[in-house]
Amino acid sequence: MLTTVTPPEFLTAFLRARCPDADPVGVDDDLVESGVLNSMHLVELLYLIEAELGTEISLDDVSTDDLRTVSRITRRFFAPGRGPGETAKE
């Protein structure tokens, strides 16, 4: 069972800053395919997530799929009981 979690404000602000002229991003929109995020943005986003969590995230513990949609990012890193090194079940 998936729990709906509200995306952190820093995440929505980050996405708006990267694509200010784009339509609002839905929580299940593919951020890579839509062009909202490129490889540099993914790295920057990972650093922001680390700062919000106050911990380093090993690249061995994260994949591009973890960062592909707002809902995946939120469930993977910010849902209760989630954190680095844990994998959300889809």
C-alpha positions in Angstrom: 0.0 0.0 0.0 1.4 3.4 -1.0 0.9 6.4 1.3 0.3 9.8 -0.3 2.9 12.2 1.0 2.9 15.9 0.3 6.1 16.9 -1.6 8.5 19.1 0.5 8.3 22.8 -0.4 12.0 22.8 -1.4 11.3 20.2 -4.0 8.5 22.1 -5.7 10.5 25.3 -5.5 13.5 23.6 -7.1 11.4 22.3 -10.0 9.7 25.7 -10.5 13.1 27.4 -10.6 14.4 25.0 -13.2 11.5 25.4 -15.6 9.7 28.7 -14.7 7.8 28.8 -18.0 6.6 25.1 -18.0 3.2 24.0 -17.0 2.9 22.8 -13.4 4.5 19.4 -12.9 2.2 16.6 -11.8 3.4 14.3 -9.0 3.6 11.4 -11.4 5.0 13.3 -14.5 8.3 11.9 -15.6 10.8 14.8 -14.8 13.5 13.4 -17.2 11.3 12.6 -20.2 9.5 16.0 -19.9 12.8 17.9 -19.9 12.2 19.4 -16.4 15.4 17.7 -15.2 18.6 16.9 -17.0 21.6 15.0 -15.6 23.1 18.1 -13.9 19.8 19.0 -12.3 19.6 15.4 -11.0 22.9 15.8 -9.2 21.9 19.2 -7.8 18.6 17.7 -6.6 20.4 14.9 -4.9 22.6 17.4 -3.0 19.5 19.3 -2.0 17.9 16.1 -0.7 21.1 15.3 1.3 21.0 18.8 2.8 17.3 18.5 3.8 17.9 15.1 5.3 21.2 16.1 7.0 23.0 13.1 5.7 25.1 11.9 2.8 23.4 9.6 0.3 25.7 7.1 -1.4 25.2 6.9 -5.2 25.1 3.1 -4.6 21.8 3.6 -2.7 20.0 5.7 -5.3 19.0 5.3 -8.9 17.7 7.7 -11.6 14.3 6.0 -11.1 14.3 7.2 -7.4 14.4 10.8 -8.8 12.1 10.4 -11.9 8.9 11.7 -10.4 7.8 14.0 -7.6 5.9 11.1 -6.0 8.9 8.8 -6.2 11.2 11.4 -4.7 8.8 12.1 -1.9 8.1 8.4 -1.1 11.7 7.4 -1.4 13.2 10.1 0.8 10.5 11.9 2.8 7.8 9.4 3.7 7.7 8.3 7.3 10.1 5.5 7.8 12.0 6.2 4.6 15.5 7.4 4.2 18.8 6.8 2.5 19.5 3.1 1.8 15.8 2.2 1.9 13.9 1.3 -1.2 10.2 2.3 -1.6 8.0 -0.5 -2.8 5.9 0.4 -5.9 
